[in-house]
């Protein structure tokens, strides 16, 4: 009887202690995604990558069928 009471109390206390955990994980994931998007944007808009993309698109548009 005492064991069951302790298990219920421990489980409830643990659940209460971790209540904000999912919100913090979502926030960290959002920050990481924004950081990755910023780095990816800088890479794609750089001169070398922009020139390579224009070259690939130009060759694709000039392809003969």
N, C-alpha and C positions, 0 to 999 in steps of 0.2 A: 504494500500500500504506500509506504513512504517512498519507495523507489519510483513508483509511477508518478507521484506528486513531484518528485525532484526532476524527473525526465521532462514532464510538462512545463515546469518552471524554467528549466534550463533552455528548452527549445524556444519558449516564448521570449526569454531574455535575449537569446542569440538572434532570433528573427528581428527583434526590436533594434538591436545594435547594428544590424546590417540593412536597415530600412532605406538609408540614403545611398547605398552602394551602387544601385543601378543608375541613378541620376548622375553620379560622379563618373561612372564608366562611359555613359553617353556623352557627357561633356568632354572628357578626354578624347574620345573617338572623333567628335566633331572638330576639336582643335587640331588633332593630327591630320584629319582629312583636309582641313583648310590650309594647313602648312604644306601638305603634299601638293595641293592644287596650285598654290602660289609658286612653288618650285617648278612644277610642270609648266606653268604658264611662262615663267622666265626662260625655261629651256626652249620651248616651242617658238617663242617670239624672238629668240636670239638670231643673229645674222646667219650663222652657219646652217642652222636647222631650217630657217625660213627659206634660204636659197635651195637647200636640198628638197624641201617640199615643193617649191615652185618648179624645180627641175622635173620631179616625178610627175606632177600634175601636167606640166607642159608636154612631156613625152606621152602621157596617156591620152591627151587631147589630140596629139599629132599622129597617133597610131592609125595605120591603114587597115581596113577590114576587108 
